Amino acid sequence: MAEEKKVKYVPVFIPEDALNEWEKAKTVTINGVTYVIPVGETVEVPEPVAEVIKNWQAETKKAKEEYKKRMKELEEAFK
């Protein structure tokens, strides 16, 4: 008989985004299973889902920082 894997659940928090106030949840799909994670709440999700969220948040942070940097450069160029 095949042994079932125990899935570890961990807490995640997705903060609300001022640019997307209307967005009340994010979706993560792994191996054909879609998880809907509410925004602004701490919820328990399987560890692989938490890893996807963590990576997404890190990339979003980098993108926002790069955007701010480029906007500052443009402002300086047009002074």
Secondary structure in CASP SS format (residue, H / E / C, confidence):
PFRMAT SS
TARGET T0000
AUTHOR 0000-0000-0000
METHOD secondary structure of the structure
MODEL  1
M C 1.00
A C 1.00
E C 1.00
E C 1.00
K C 1.00
K C 1.00
V C 1.00
K C 1.00
Y E 1.00
V E 1.00
P E 1.00
V E 1.00
F E 1.00
I C 1.00
P C 1.00
E C 1.00
D C 1.00
A H 1.00
L H 1.00
N H 1.00
E C 1.00
W C 1.00
E C 1.00
K C 1.00
A E 1.00
K E 1.00
T E 1.00
V E 1.00
T E 1.00
I E 1.00
N C 1.00
G C 1.00
V E 1.00
T E 1.00
Y E 1.00
V E 1.00
I E 1.00
P E 1.00
V C 1.00
G C 1.00
E C 1.00
T E 1.00
V E 1.00
E E 1.00
V E 1.00
P E 1.00
E H 1.00
P H 1.00
V H 1.00
A H 1.00
E H 1.00
V H 1.00
I H 1.00
K H 1.00
N H 1.00
W H 1.00
Q H 1.00
A H 1.00
E H 1.00
T H 1.00
K H 1.00
K H 1.00
A H 1.00
K H 1.00
E H 1.00
E H 1.00
Y H 1.00
K H 1.00
K H 1.00
R H 1.00
M H 1.00
K H 1.00
E H 1.00
L H 1.00
E H 1.00
E H 1.00
A H 1.00
F C 1.00
K C 1.00
END
